[in-house]
């Protein structure tokens, strides 16, 4: 039987996640494309991968009753951090493109107080904290604090949504990804609430 948790499949996933970065980095280094194109593509990839990361748990909830998805769900849960780190990687490319366009620290500092830019910086700070602690060492070192820290992943898509929305470019693309993401997360929250309510109201056996 094909083992989804085989280490070579993990390496293949890393390569697959890195492939879209190659043309972005080439165009960034050789200045082949417009600033707005590189910002859009790097930002979109970062958002898509973050949404995918956060949809893995709801997908497991939706499919956990089906035996056919058991192996897939196990692989997705163990691979979730790779999608999250890849999202951060494309956010870093996004940031580098921005810094190259505005190399003067005075310009960057003045723009940080504009709401659309400020939201992007806050999201970047959160993603950095989450990415650098997405490893077994941090889980062991931080203990219970690790889970509390990684709960900050949930406000991050909201920050990114308004960071993008306030610019007003390609909002329809943003909504195409964001609306299903919100629906999936809402369904997950609803099922967790119903499960908790049912367990709380169940008669105890003495």
Secondary structure, DSSP 8 states (H G I E B T S, - for coil): ---TT-HHHHHHHHHHHHHHHHHHHHHHHHT-S-HHHHHHHHHHHHHHHHHHHHHHHHHHHHHTT-GGGHHHHHHHHHHHHHHHHHHHHHHHHHHHHHHHHT--HHHHHHHTTSHHHHHHHHHHHHHHHHHHT-SHHHHHHHTHHHHHHHTTHHHHHHHHHHHHHTTTSSHHHHHHHHHHHHHHHHHHHHHHHHHHHHHHHS----
